[in-house]
Amino acid sequence: MSKHADILAMFSLYYPLSAATSNELEKLFDYRSNKKNEIILPVGNIPHYYYFIQKGLWEYYYLADNGDKVIKRFFQENSFVASTAALIQEAPSIFGISCLEAGTYIRIPAKPFRALMMTNIELMKFHISYLEKNWIVDKEPMEISLKYETAEERYRQFKAEHPGLLQRLKQHHIAAYLGITPTQLSRIRKH
């Protein structure tokens, strides 16, 4: 099995890649390891990379004016991660990315990847399919949930959708994701 098998399999879930395209992509892969609590992208920095998590758990977060951390999303093994809007705009990111567990990941430089994507129809189709699935189809229910569901309903939904994450997260991480305090989460869990 190729050392690139996990990431190439994830690309192919969204669109099948030829051997030639896979070979071009592999030239961009930079294998890295991370420590627990390592910050991959500080809030306010201009991002330059896409990431693929091989092992570990990361958070994608926003820092509110009062200093509270609001977790937008958790990413675990076999996930692509980036501050996509900031990458596209080449602007400082309003989000940060940090590691909740030690692990390994592949770093992909954004400019060469995007240049390759603009000339390669397979990567264009991959990118369209990825964005449609992860940033439109999966995101819409989440946006509705945040506006109309109670914290208890959001917690139940989180448990149902991410049962494996509950053991890997601390209570304050789940509370920051749900937009509530750890004390509120304790009350919800008692019910």
C-alpha positions, 0 to 999 in steps of 0.5 A, a space after each residue: 500500500 502506498 504511503 499516500 493511500 489514505 489521502 488519495 482515497 479521500 480525494 477519490 471519494 469525491 472524484 476518482 483521480 487518474 494515476 497521472 493526477 495522483 502523481 502530480 498531487 503527491 509532489 505537493 504532500 509534506 508529512 508532519 506531526 503535531 503535539 497536543 494543543 499545538 496551534 496550526 493556524 493562529 487567528 489573524 494569520 494569513 493561511 498558506 496550506 490545506 491540511 489532511 489529518 492522518 491521526 488526531 483531532 483538531 478544532 476549528 475555532 473563532 475567538 469572540 471579543 470577550 475572549 470566549 472560544 467558539 468552536 465551529 467544527 471538529 476534524 478527525 482522521 481522514 479529514 481535510 482542514 483549511 481556513 478556506 475563505 481566508 485562503 481564497 481571499 489571501 487574507 487574515 483568517 478570523 478562525 484558528 486551527 489547533 490540535 486537541 490530540 497529538 497526531 500526524 498530518 499532511 500539509 499541502 501548499 495552497 498556491 501550487 495546489 490551486 494552480 494545479 487544480 485550475 489546469 486539471 479537470 479531475 481536481 476541479 471536479 474533486 473541489 466542486 464535489 468537496 465544497 458542495 458536500 461539506 460546505 453546502 449540503 452538510 452546513 445548511 442543517 447546522 445553520 438551522 440548528 444553531 438558530 432554532 434548536 435548544 442547547 439540549 436538542 443540539 447536544 442530542 444531535 451532536 451525540 447522535 452524529 459524532 458518538 466517537 468524539 464524546 470520549 475524545 473531547 473534554 466538556 469545555 470543548 463540547 460546550 464551546 461547540 454548542 455555544 453554551 457554558 460547561 455548567 449548562 452542559 452539565 445540567 443537560 447531561 444530567 437530564 
